[in-house]
Amino acid sequence: MKIAIFVHHPKCSVQSVNGVIKALSDFDLKIFTKHKVEDDFFNDVDLVCFPGGLGHSDSFDIILKNHKQSIQEFVKQGKPYLGICMGAYWADKYYFDILKDTRVVQYIKQPDSCTKRPHAKNMEICWEGKRDRMFFYDGCTFHGGSYETVAKYDRTQYPMSIIQENIGLIGCHPEADSFWYDMYPYLREIKNPTQHYLREFVQRLL
């Protein structure tokens, strides 16, 4: 199985990409960037991954221009799209427009969210009935449409990870490495391994 991973630091950050590569090291991997790819680039790809990062919608223009059509065609062929945090936002109708009647929205802006600002946090989650914690910065949740909820934000029960047909989206960062926590003094004592969730999620999508 081959996975194509997008990197464009900081929009899809090197740290997030490296975490995905580590978590999915059992797969064949290929990298692509903001630049337009050859017409046959995705022919041998089984899953495309857009990891997390930083940015605003106006920074998406070049990525949209060069990749929207190929990503839409990839999904129409029934091949899986994996979006983590920023990559999940990009599945929304204002970007790749690959979801059916589902909007991707900021969790922190929901009226009863358990956090109200973008910041590093070891978020309480419930993944298929199992309570755990996962690295969070400014993750999304999902409104409307039909999908399978894989994980929720535990305090509010908002969906944190969903699968809609061949599209899998995650609001937190299961790919987070231990050094992510070291960057924040208040998280240094909490190094929670979660990359196994990402591996299981990808196997499920495939």
N, C-alpha and C positions, 0 to 999 in steps of 0.2 A: 504494500500500500504506500502511496506517495502523497505527501501533504505539501502544499505551497503556502508559505508564510510571508505575509507582507511586513516590510519594515520601512519606516520613514520617520526617523527620530526628530522631534519628540512626539509627533502625531501618533505613531505606533512605535513605542519606545524600544530602544535596544534592550533595556532591562526586562521588559515584558516579553520581547521576542526570545531572548536568551532563556527565560523561564519556560516558555513554551517548548523550545528546542530540547531543554533538559527533560521536561516531562514526557515528551514524545520521541525520545531518542531511539525507540525501537522501530520507528517508521523511517522510510526514505523521505528526506526533506529537501525542498528547494526554496530559494528566497527570491522574492521580486520586490521592486521599489515603486516609487511614484511614476517612473517612466513607462511608457507604453511597451507592452511585451509583443513578441512575435505571435502571429495568428494561431500557431499550433502550441503555444506555451502550456496551455491547460489540458492538452489532449491526453497526457499521461498522468494527470493529477486526479486523485480520488477525493480530496477534500481541500478546500481553501480556508485559510485562517487569517483573520484580521485581529491582532492582539490589541491590548490597551495602550493608552498614551495620554497626551495632553493636547488641547487645541480647541478651536471654535469652528463653527460651521463655515466661516469664510476661508478657512485654511484648507477646506476640502476640495476646492474648485479643480485643481490640477489632477487630483486623484479621481474625482468624478469624471472628468474629461477623458482620462486615459483608460479607466478600468470599468466604468459603469456597465457598458454594453457587454463586455466579456464576462463580468460577474453575473449579470442577469441571465446570459445564455448558459453559463455553467450551472446555475440553480435550476433553470428550466429543463436541463438534461437530467435532473434528478440527483445531481451530485451535491454533497453537503457543504454548507457554509457554516463556519464557526466564528462567532464574534464575541470577543471578551472586552467588557467595559466600553472603550471607545469603538472597538469593532462591532459591538452590539448596537450602539447608537447608529452606526452607519448602515444598518439593515433597514432603518426607517424610511418612510416614503419620501422624505426630503433629500435622501442620499442615494443609496443603491435601489431603494424602492422594491424590495423583494418579499416583504411580508404581506399577508392577506388580512386586511382590516385590523391590524395590531399596530399600536404606536409605542415607540420606545421613548421613555421620559425619565427625567432626573428623579431619583429616589428622594433626594434631600428636599425637593420642592413639593412633595406630597404633604397634605395638611397634617397628617399624624405620623410623619416619619420620625424615627428615633434619633436622627441627627440632621442638622439644618445647614451644615457648611461642608464644602469639600475639604477633607483632611484625611490623613492616614489613620485607619482605625481597624482594630481586630473585630470585625462585625459578627454579631451573633446570627447564625443562619440555621436553617433546618434543611438538610439535603436528603431527600427521599426518606423522611421520618427520623433521620439521625441529627441530633443537635451538635453543632460544632461552631468554630469561628473561622473566618476567612478575611484576608486582607481586603480593605475597601478604601477607595479614595473619593470618587464621585460617580459611583455606579448607577446603573439604570434600573427601572422596573418597567412593567408592561401593562398597557391598557387596551381592552377591546379585543375582538376576534376570538378565534378558537386555537388553543395550543395545549400542550401537556406541560404542566408545571413540575419541574424537576427539583427545584429548591426555592425556599422562601426566606425573606428577612424575618427572623424568628419573632421579634417583638411585635411586628405589625402584620405579619402574614402576607405582605405584598410579595408577588412573584419575584424571585431573584434570578432564576435560571429557567429557561423554557426551551421546548422543542416544538416547532411548527413544521410538520412534514420533514424536509431535509435541511431545515435551518435551526441551528442550535445557538442560543445566546446566553451569556453569563454576565451578570452585573458586577460581581466582585472579581477578585484576582486569584483563582486557584493555582496559577502558575508561579505565585510569589515565592522567591527564594528567601533563605534565612537572613541574608544581608539587607533585604528590604526593611525588616524590623529594626535592624541595627541603626538605620539612618534616623530613627526617631527614639529619643531617650525613653519616652513613656511606653514604648513597645519592645524594648530590648530584651525584657525578660519573658516575652511571649513570642516564641518562634514556633509557629504552628504549621507542620507540614500538610499541605493540601493538594500537592501535584497529582496524587492518586485520583482525586476527583476528576481532574481534567482528562487523565488517561481513560477512565471509565466512561466519561461523557463522550469522548471521541469514538471509542469502540461502539458505543450505542448509536452514534450518528452514522457510522459506517456499516 
